[in-house]
């Protein structure tokens, strides 16, 4: 076989390999979605392959504003996507799930767990997500509704970049209590942490939304990924992990 024919065969094999191995989607997701989005992707009947980057929702929005060529963005506050949509950076967002904020605490060095009603009445170290990310904003809204925001800020020892940072701080005993999403505390995973529901009157309305990024290299597949978040299969997975309907 001549050198030219060998070269032609190699090019053909390379082309065949490229067509049989499409580029996986890059999905940017809120930290609180890190497990459920992977499970939804793995259960996809269409065989959509995806890789994920999880962070606080505000960080993800900033990445898209700076031109990151992702395919899909999914955040914990639909309002964060409005600026991107109005500038043509994303398509129309789809709301696909909801969540709740809960009070979580651990035994302190000086006494029992701190109940939410005790905030401000005994020494405590509180951890919240940064106010720039949805988990932090939702937490502060709930505390304000209970007239406990001033007391909370007086006891605040850390503001984390996302809700998973709050969980880590509590696990490592770097704080005594905090506010996180209910879905971040599945039964039995963190036996050292106790969960307390907030009064319904102060529970923020927490919604998740996803959209196709305009710079996507695979817009059709990105659209399929977003659409499947509203499928019965995805809804069942979301419900099994504690998320509510949108």
Steps between C-alpha positions, in 0.01 A plus 500: 500500500643838401564775749214702351253212544614440859451870573150488347402199709624668817296810421191288441547316830551829680181641349311186595624526857391863521148429377454204734619695808310831516625767734326476841284791607644739756231563761544772761289423807425650839687317777175367647433316170831315489360152562158522342617642165753219464231242572263656247773504236590135565135400464456683171340268241665693217852426615597863558851515643574792730774630723419737783637803677325585828527823699288776650241622250644852489842358407346306212321809370827695512674228299237525225526879499874466445447279198546146628387262222278278710190328364252517789468707817277400794466734799313524831333834421328567165547875547875453450438387143294800393803719434662227292182444300447872431857520364454197277746286699246222561169375366170507688542349849302196614395474864531137604514463881456666838662468842481609864737662749550324836683578823779254574705475820747285686589459868723788612810491718309674777161336481219342297400580145386853432135520406393771259288665769811529721695704247629813675423371850812284547853501354522336160702487179285533190593419140304610191560503129609836364214745437613513135381143436137382520547279808637797694231738377223251582644440847512872580147551373375227734693642796365848428147357495563359848653829618825311566726641230679745729565227757623267227743755358642558849580127530620453142848343481509401133336577165552219250511513120219244471272290716737201496757719673249556781459124545878448506547770764239333721649154446843623602355667812600841370150624582208397720206570271398629159236505228519269198274340242295207627631287211857537625414295809369162383395269787792326668782672314602741776409340835677775692268765357141566607242658270223741599231617258428870469151640554311494171431874522870585455596223259637665182373389160801314361497401134757350262526591134716381210572638154703430188808721473513694173868414446427126524682292241217244518180706532268217392637261764507780757133563427425130546679504835300799625171356372556169675515681837122530472449135401316254728828310549686812615211609721507162673874526559466854633219395735704204629770745605261736675442763232149626444316584177584835336 
